Amino acid sequence: MKKFIYLALTVLLCVAAARASEPAIWTVDTSEDVLKGDAVGVSIGSNGAITLSPKLDELYDTGQPFVWSSAVDSNGNFYLGTGSDGRIYRIDPSGAGRLLADLEEINVSALAIGKGGELFAGTSPDGKVYRISADGTASVFFDPKEKYIWSLTVLSDGSLAVGTGENGKIYKVKGANQTPEKSLFFDTSETHIISLAADKNDNLYAGTDSNGIVLKFSPDGKPFALLDSPLREIHEIVVGPDGSVYVLALGESASTKTPETAEKTAETKTVSVDTSKTKGATPSPTPKSRYDLTGAKSAVYRIFPDGGNDVIWNSADVSAFALYAHLTGNGVLVGTSDKGRIYSVRNDGRETLALQTDEGQVSTIKTFGNRLYATSSNQGKLYRFGGAEMPEGNYQSPVLDAKSVASWGRIWWRSSGNVRLQTRSGNTEKPDETWSAWSSDYADQKGAQIASPKAKYLQWRAVLKSSGGNASAELNEVNVSYLPRNIAPEILGVEVFPTNVGLLPNPPVQLDPNIDVSGLDSSDFGIIAAPVPPRKVFLRGARSLQWTAEDRNDDTLEYAIYFRELSETNFKLLKDKLTDNFHAIDGSALADGRYVFKIVANDSLSNPAAEALTGEIISEPVDIDNTSPVVTAVGSPQINGDRARVVFEATETSSYINRAEYSLNGGDWQTVYSDDGISDSPKERYTLEIPIKEPGDYAITLRVFDANGNIGNAKVTVKK
C-alpha cells in the first residue's frame, strides 16, 4: 500500500515583493539598476543619473561585419582594417570613404601610420605586413613566416615593431624585405604578442597571451615584466599623458575567438527584473573589491611611471575590446561588447556610461584634434563623438516582471530640465507588436496614474531634450507601484507518516515582534525566517501529516484539515487555523477504518476577505486501526522429551499480522515465523518448539503486531 504522495523537496514560498494586498514598489535609481536598460543618446553616471550623452555621429559603414584595427594619419584620414574579407577602407575628415585595398588574408588585425605617412597593415592568418600606398597598392613589407600579425607600432627611429603569434615573437623592422632573422627583437616564451605601444622616451610595451604579461623594453632592448595579470590576454596598451600605462586585460583570449563567437556578442538580450524577495534566501553577496579578479571578463590596470599599478576597473559581465587614455590624465574610455557601449572610467574607479552605439561591439577608439572616433563590429562602422551634447536622447528601462497580471499604480520620479516619461505593458517577456503603445507623457513627476493596461510586464521610457544654455536635462530616480493579481495557494503534496510517528514543532527562529507588527520584511533586517522542520517523536496511535505549500504572492498561509471515511461523502473539519505545515492526528479519537484527509490552504491573513483564495489536496487512503490482534492458544501443549510444542493462532480484524515474537519465562524476545513462512494475513498460526531440559514450569508468551503497530499476546504455561 502506498504511504506517500510525493512532492518536490524544496518549499517554494514566494515570488512577489509584497503581500498580495500591498502594492510593490519598483525603484530604479542606482547605476547598477539603470545599466540594465538601453541608453540611446544618453549617459549614465556612477550615481545612476541619466543625462544627455556627447553627440554621436555615424561617419561611415564599411558593410563588413568586423573592424579589427584602425589608424589615423596627420591629415585626419582614418583607415579601418576589417574581416572577414581582409579589406582596408579609407575615410577622409568629411566622412567620405572608399575601399583602399583588398588583401589576400582574411583579417586585417593591425594598422599603423609610418613616419612618412605610409600605411602599414598586419594580417592574419598566414600573417604578413603590407605597406599600402596612397592609391591602394599593397606590397609585402615584411614576412616573418608567422601565422598571426597581432600588433604594430612605429618607434621614434622610424622602425616598425611587429607582434606575432603563435610563437610570441617581437620584430623590429627597419626596411622593406628585411629577413625575420635580422629583424628579430625578442623571442618570448608566450604564445601571442597581442598588443604593442611606445612612449615618448622610446620605451616599448608588449602585452601577451596566454599568461597576461606586460613587458617593458627600454631603448637598449632590455626586457622587464611590469605586470603579470591573472587574466590571460593583454588586449590593448595605451600610454597616458603623465607617462602612466593603461592596460586592458581579458579573461578569455580574443585571439582564439572565431567570427561566429564574436557575432554572438552582438546579440541584444532583453533584461527583465523583478522586485521579489524569496523567503529563506541568503542575503545578497558582499560586493567584491575591484582588485578581486576572480571570474572577471575584463579589467583595466593603471601602471604608474614608478612601476606600481592599480586595478581601476573590472567586470564579471562585460567584455571590453578598446581602450583610450583621457588627455586629462584622469582615466580611460573603455569600448565594450555590452550593447556597443563606451564607458568612461576615472583613475579612482568611478565609472560612467558615456554613450551607447547601435552595434554589437566597440573595437577601437582613436582621437584626432579635439574629437574622438570609435569603430564597431556587427556592423563594421566608424563613429565620431564628443563636443556638444545630443539634442535629444532616450532611455528604455529594463522590463519589470510582475510575476502575474498586475494592476499598475502611480509612476513618480526626480528630474530636472526637459524630461518626459512614458510607459507600455504587455504579456510577452520581450516587448513586441503585442504590447501596448507607449503612453502619452506623464505630466506630474510627483505622481501620475499609469495609463498602460493591466499585464504581466511593464517598461518605462524617458525622453531627454536639450533646452540650451545651462538647463541640462537629468533624470535621477523613477518609481513604479503595482499590485500583482492574487494567485491561489497550492498544496503541492502531502506525506502520511507510519502509525505512532508524531510530529512536534521545533523552536522557531526568534524574531523581534516589532518587525512583524510594523509589516516589514524580516529579511530587510538580515533575519532569514526560513521554515523550521518538525521533529519526529513516538506518539501512541498517532497518524501524522506533513505537506508542502506554495504561494506565488508570498502570502502568509493558514491551513485546515478535513477527514472522511471512504464510505462517506462529506468531509468533516478536524483542525483549522494551523500555521505549521504539519499536524499529528490522535488516531484513538477516530474509529477504526480507512480515511482520506483534505488539506486546505488559504491566504486570508494577507488579503481582504473578498480577495482571499484557497488551494487544497486530498491524501491517499489512510488506515486507522486502534484494535489489537487477538492471540489464542490452540489445543494443549505437547511434551516430547526435552522439547515442548505449543500452537498459537492470531487474528486481526482491521489490517493484517506482520510480525511475531515469543519469550520464555520473561526472557528476551525471539522472532518467530508463521507456519506458512511469512506473516502477512489477517489470520496466522504459529507453532513453537521450545527446549525444556530441566523439570519445572515454563511460561511461553507469544506477542504479535499488526500493520498499524497494535500488539496482542497470549501466554501458555508448560510443566515438565
GIRA-V616695 format. One record per residue. N is the residue number from 1. SS is DSSP state (~ for helix, > for strand, _ for the rest). PHI is phi in radians with two decimals (none if undefined). Layout:
N	SS	PHI
N	SS	PHI
//
This chain:
1	_	none
2	_	-1.15
3	_	-1.88
4	>	-2.31
5	_	-1.91
6	_	-1.72
7	_	-2.40
8	_	-1.00
9	_	-1.26
10	_	-1.46
11	_	-1.53
12	_	-1.67
13	_	-2.01
14	_	-2.86
15	_	-2.57
16	_	-2.13
17	_	-1.43
18	_	-2.58
19	_	-1.01
20	_	-1.02
21	_	-1.47
22	_	-1.95
23	_	-1.24
24	>	-1.63
25	>	-2.05
26	>	-1.80
27	>	-2.02
28	>	-2.10
29	_	-2.61
30	_	-1.84
31	~	-1.03
32	~	-1.06
33	~	-1.15
34	~	-1.21
35	_	-1.15
36	_	-1.30
37	_	-1.62
38	>	-1.96
39	>	-1.94
40	>	-2.11
41	_	1.34
42	>	-2.29
43	>	-1.89
44	>	-2.18
45	_	-1.35
46	_	-1.14
47	_	-1.67
48	_	1.54
49	_	-1.22
50	>	-1.81
51	>	-2.34
52	>	-1.16
53	_	-1.50
54	>	-1.02
55	>	-1.09
56	>	-2.10
57	>	-2.15
58	>	-1.45
59	>	-1.62
60	>	-2.76
61	>	-1.99
62	_	-1.28
63	_	1.36
64	_	-1.71
65	_	-1.26
66	>	-2.29
67	>	-1.91
68	>	-1.59
69	>	-2.66
70	>	-2.66
71	>	-2.71
72	>	-2.33
73	_	-1.63
74	_	-1.21
75	_	-1.66
76	_	1.48
77	_	-1.44
78	>	-1.78
79	>	-2.16
80	>	-2.07
81	>	-1.72
82	>	-2.09
83	>	-2.58
84	_	-1.91
85	_	-1.93
86	_	1.10
87	>	-1.83
88	>	-2.14
89	>	-1.99
90	>	-2.02
91	>	-2.15
92	_	-1.45
93	_	-1.02
94	_	-1.42
95	_	1.73
96	_	-1.34
97	>	-2.30
98	>	-2.72
99	>	-1.26
100	>	-1.62
101	>	-2.65
102	>	-2.15
103	_	-1.52
104	_	-1.27
105	_	-1.36
106	_	-1.31
107	>	-2.18
108	>	-1.69
109	>	-1.61
110	>	-2.68
111	>	-2.34
112	>	-2.70
113	>	-1.76
114	_	-1.32
115	_	-1.06
116	_	-1.60
117	_	1.54
118	_	-1.25
119	>	-1.82
120	>	-1.87
121	>	-2.30
122	>	-1.83
123	>	-2.10
124	>	-2.67
125	>	-1.33
126	>	0.93
127	>	-1.13
128	>	-2.42
129	>	-1.93
130	>	-1.85
131	>	-1.89
132	>	-1.89
133	_	-1.40
134	_	-1.11
135	_	-1.57
136	_	1.65
137	_	-1.21
138	>	-1.92
139	>	-2.25
140	>	-1.21
141	>	-1.60
142	>	-2.70
143	>	-2.17
144	>	-1.43
145	>	1.05
146	>	-1.95
147	>	-1.28
148	>	-2.22
149	>	-1.90
150	>	-1.64
151	>	-2.63
152	>	-2.38
153	>	-2.66
154	>	-1.71
155	_	-1.59
156	_	-1.13
157	_	-1.51
158	_	1.57
159	_	-1.28
160	>	-1.92
161	>	-1.49
162	>	-2.21
163	>	-1.83
164	>	-2.21
165	>	-2.67
166	_	-1.73
167	_	-1.89
168	_	1.03
169	>	-1.92
170	>	-2.03
171	>	-1.98
172	>	-2.10
173	>	-1.82
174	_	-1.79
175	_	-2.84
176	_	-1.12
177	_	1.07
178	_	-1.21
179	_	-1.27
180	~	-1.04
181	~	-1.12
182	~	-1.33
183	~	-1.59
184	>	-1.06
185	>	-1.70
186	>	-2.75
187	>	-1.86
188	_	-1.46
189	_	-1.63
190	_	-1.54
191	_	-1.45
192	>	-2.36
193	>	-1.80
194	>	-1.39
195	>	-2.38
196	>	-2.40
197	>	-2.73
198	>	-2.29
199	_	-1.81
200	_	-1.21
201	_	-1.63
202	_	1.17
203	_	-1.37
204	>	-1.85
205	>	-2.01
206	>	-2.29
207	>	-1.96
208	>	-2.01
209	>	-2.37
210	_	-2.06
211	_	-1.85
212	_	1.05
213	>	-1.87
214	>	-1.86
215	>	-1.82
216	>	-2.06
217	>	-1.97
218	_	-1.25
219	_	-0.96
220	_	-1.45
221	_	1.56
222	_	-1.39
223	>	-1.53
224	>	-2.60
225	>	-1.41
226	>	-1.49
227	>	-2.67
228	>	-2.16
229	_	-1.45
230	_	-1.22
231	_	-1.45
232	_	-1.48
233	>	-2.14
234	>	-1.62
235	>	-1.42
236	>	-2.66
237	>	-2.27
238	>	-2.30
239	>	-1.84
240	_	-1.41
241	_	-1.14
242	_	-1.64
243	_	1.61
244	_	-1.16
245	>	-1.93
246	>	-1.75
247	>	-2.24
248	>	-1.80
249	>	-1.96
250	>	-2.09
251	_	-1.32
252	_	-2.03
253	_	-1.37
254	~	-1.21
255	~	-1.21
256	~	-1.71
257	_	-1.34
258	_	-1.52
259	~	-0.97
260	~	-1.09
261	~	-1.11
262	~	-1.12
263	~	-1.09
264	~	-1.12
265	_	-1.21
266	_	-1.52
267	_	-1.14
268	_	-1.62
269	_	-1.83
270	_	-1.37
271	_	-1.66
272	>	-1.95
273	>	-2.23
274	_	-2.42
275	_	-1.82
276	_	-1.34
277	_	-2.22
278	_	-1.61
279	_	-1.04
280	_	1.43
281	_	-1.23
282	_	-1.33
283	_	-1.09
284	_	-1.03
285	_	-1.12
286	_	-1.16
287	_	-0.97
288	_	-1.49
289	_	-1.14
290	_	-1.20
291	_	-1.42
292	_	-1.48
293	_	-1.73
294	_	-1.07
295	_	1.34
296	_	-1.26
297	_	-1.52
298	>	-2.53
299	>	-2.67
300	>	-2.09
301	>	-1.84
302	>	-2.02
303	>	-1.75
304	_	-1.31
305	_	-1.00
306	_	-1.48
307	_	1.79
308	_	-1.23
309	>	-2.53
310	>	-2.16
311	>	-1.55
312	>	-1.74
313	>	-2.85
314	>	-2.67
315	>	-2.54
316	_	-1.52
317	_	-2.04
318	_	-1.93
319	_	-1.69
320	>	-1.88
321	>	-2.36
322	>	-2.37
323	>	-2.49
324	>	-2.49
325	>	-1.53
326	_	-1.03
327	_	-1.18
328	_	-1.29
329	_	1.45
330	_	-1.89
331	_	1.85
332	>	-2.47
333	>	-1.74
334	>	-2.15
335	>	-1.64
336	>	-2.27
337	_	-1.65
338	_	-1.43
339	_	1.02
340	_	1.08
341	>	-1.63
342	>	-2.09
343	>	-1.82
344	>	-1.80
345	>	-2.09
346	_	-1.44
347	_	-1.09
348	_	-1.51
349	_	1.64
350	_	-1.23
351	>	-2.09
352	>	-2.27
353	>	-1.36
354	>	-1.28
355	>	-2.89
356	>	-2.28
357	_	-1.56
358	_	-1.68
359	_	-1.82
360	_	-1.39
361	>	-2.77
362	>	-1.64
363	>	-1.64
364	>	-2.51
365	>	-2.33
366	>	-2.28
367	>	-2.34
368	>	-2.60
369	_	1.11
370	_	-1.82
371	>	-2.05
372	>	-1.89
373	>	-2.31
374	>	-2.30
375	>	-1.89
376	>	-2.28
377	>	-2.16
378	_	1.00
379	_	-1.76
380	_	-1.40
381	>	-2.35
382	>	-2.04
383	>	-2.08
384	>	-2.09
385	>	-2.53
386	>	1.99
387	>	1.32
388	>	-1.22
389	>	-1.45
390	_	-1.08
391	_	-1.20
392	>	-2.66
393	>	-2.58
394	>	-2.46
395	>	-2.22
396	>	-1.89
397	_	-1.19
398	_	-1.08
399	>	-1.52
400	>	-1.41
401	>	-1.79
402	>	-1.42
403	>	1.32
404	>	-2.72
405	>	-1.00
406	>	-2.13
407	>	-1.60
408	>	-1.55
409	>	-1.71
410	>	-1.69
411	>	-2.15
412	>	-2.49
413	>	-2.72
414	>	-2.02
415	>	-2.75
416	>	-2.47
417	_	1.31
418	>	-1.54
419	>	-2.25
420	>	-2.15
421	>	-2.07
422	>	-2.44
423	>	-2.35
424	>	-2.59
425	>	-2.51
426	>	-2.98
427	_	-2.06
428	_	-1.93
429	_	-1.08
430	_	-1.79
431	_	-0.99
432	_	-2.53
433	_	-1.18
434	_	-1.45
435	_	-1.33
436	_	-1.20
437	_	-1.22
438	_	-1.04
439	_	-1.22
440	_	-1.17
441	_	-1.08
442	>	-1.46
443	_	-1.54
444	_	-1.88
445	_	-1.23
446	_	-1.38
447	_	2.61
448	>	-2.45
449	>	-1.17
450	_	-1.19
451	_	-1.61
452	_	-1.22
453	_	-1.22
454	_	-0.98
455	>	-2.94
456	>	-1.46
457	>	-2.10
458	>	-2.47
459	>	-2.43
460	>	-2.05
461	>	-2.30
462	>	-1.95
463	>	-1.95
464	>	-1.89
465	>	-2.25
466	_	-1.35
467	_	-1.81
468	_	1.39
469	_	1.15
470	_	-1.75
471	_	-1.49
472	_	-1.36
473	_	-1.43
474	>	-2.62
475	>	-2.05
476	>	-1.92
477	>	-2.84
478	>	-2.32
479	>	-2.20
480	>	-2.29
481	>	-1.85
482	>	-2.70
483	>	-2.25
484	>	-1.15
485	_	-1.08
486	_	-1.17
487	_	-1.98
488	_	-1.08
489	_	-1.16
490	>	-2.18
491	>	-1.71
492	>	-1.46
493	>	-3.10
494	>	-2.38
495	>	-1.94
496	>	-1.86
497	_	-1.51
498	_	-1.07
499	_	-0.99
500	_	1.40
501	>	-1.63
502	>	-1.76
503	>	-2.12
504	>	-2.19
505	_	-1.23
506	_	-1.50
507	_	-1.02
508	_	-1.32
509	_	-1.11
510	_	-1.32
511	_	-2.01
512	_	-1.15
513	~	-1.03
514	~	-1.15
515	~	-1.16
516	~	-1.13
517	~	-1.11
518	~	-1.26
519	_	1.45
520	_	-1.41
521	_	-1.46
522	~	-1.09
523	~	-1.16
524	~	-1.13
525	~	-1.82
526	_	1.35
527	_	-1.86
528	_	-1.68
529	_	-1.53
530	_	-1.30
531	_	-1.02
532	_	-1.72
533	_	-1.17
534	_	-1.31
535	>	-1.81
536	>	-1.65
537	>	-2.39
538	>	-1.47
539	_	-2.32
540	_	-0.97
541	_	1.38
542	>	-1.25
543	>	-2.18
544	>	-1.81
545	>	-2.09
546	>	-2.40
547	>	-2.26
548	>	-2.08
549	>	-2.20
550	>	-2.40
551	_	-2.32
552	_	-1.33
553	_	-1.79
554	_	1.08
555	_	-1.32
556	_	-1.31
557	_	-1.84
558	>	-2.23
559	>	-2.14
560	>	-2.34
561	>	-2.03
562	>	-2.09
563	>	-2.52
564	>	-2.77
565	>	-1.27
566	_	-1.04
567	_	-1.39
568	_	-1.65
569	_	-1.78
570	_	-1.77
571	_	-1.44
572	>	-2.07
573	>	-1.23
574	>	-1.77
575	>	-2.76
576	>	-2.30
577	>	1.00
578	>	-1.53
579	_	-1.88
580	_	-1.46
581	_	-1.67
582	>	-2.74
583	>	-2.83
584	>	-1.74
585	>	-1.59
586	>	-1.35
587	~	-1.09
588	~	-1.22
589	~	-1.44
590	_	-2.03
591	_	-1.21
592	_	-1.01
593	>	2.82
594	>	-1.87
595	>	-2.22
596	>	-2.12
597	>	-2.06
598	>	-1.97
599	>	-1.80
600	>	-2.07
601	>	-1.84
602	>	-2.36
603	_	-1.88
604	_	-1.16
605	_	-1.20
606	_	-2.01
607	_	-2.42
608	_	-1.03
609	~	-0.96
610	~	-1.24
611	~	-1.82
612	_	-1.18
613	_	-2.27
614	>	-2.27
615	>	-2.49
616	>	-2.59
617	>	-2.62
618	>	-2.00
619	_	-1.30
620	_	-1.23
621	_	-1.01
622	>	-2.17
623	>	-1.49
624	>	-1.87
625	_	-2.46
626	_	-1.87
627	_	-1.64
628	_	-1.36
629	_	-1.07
630	>	-1.78
631	>	-2.04
632	>	-2.35
633	>	-1.44
634	_	-1.87
635	_	1.21
636	_	-1.84
637	_	-1.05
638	>	-2.07
639	>	-1.83
640	>	-2.38
641	_	1.18
642	_	-1.63
643	>	-2.30
644	>	-2.01
645	>	-1.93
646	>	-2.22
647	>	-2.10
648	>	-2.13
649	>	-2.28
650	>	-2.05
651	>	-2.29
652	_	-2.21
653	_	-1.65
654	_	-1.81
655	_	-2.40
656	_	-2.73
657	>	-1.37
658	>	-2.28
659	>	-2.88
660	>	-2.57
661	>	-2.49
662	>	-2.24
663	>	-2.33
664	>	-1.89
665	_	0.94
666	_	1.26
667	_	-1.40
668	_	-1.08
669	_	-1.37
670	>	-2.10
671	>	-1.18
672	_	-2.38
673	_	-1.69
674	_	-1.21
675	_	-1.09
676	_	-1.56
677	_	1.66
678	_	-2.63
679	_	-1.56
680	_	-2.73
681	_	-2.25
682	_	-1.11
683	>	-2.35
684	>	-2.36
685	>	-2.05
686	>	-2.20
687	>	-1.92
688	>	-1.88
689	>	-1.91
690	>	-1.93
691	>	-1.26
692	_	-2.36
693	_	-1.59
694	_	-1.66
695	_	-1.10
696	_	2.47
697	>	-1.65
698	>	-2.20
699	>	-1.67
700	>	-1.96
701	>	-2.03
702	>	-1.97
703	>	-2.12
704	>	-2.20
705	>	-2.11
706	>	-1.63
707	_	-1.13
708	_	-1.81
709	_	1.49
710	_	-1.30
711	>	-2.14
712	>	-2.26
713	>	-2.59
714	>	-2.65
715	>	-2.21
716	>	-2.25
717	>	-1.82
718	>	-2.01
719	>	-2.03
720	_	-1.95
//
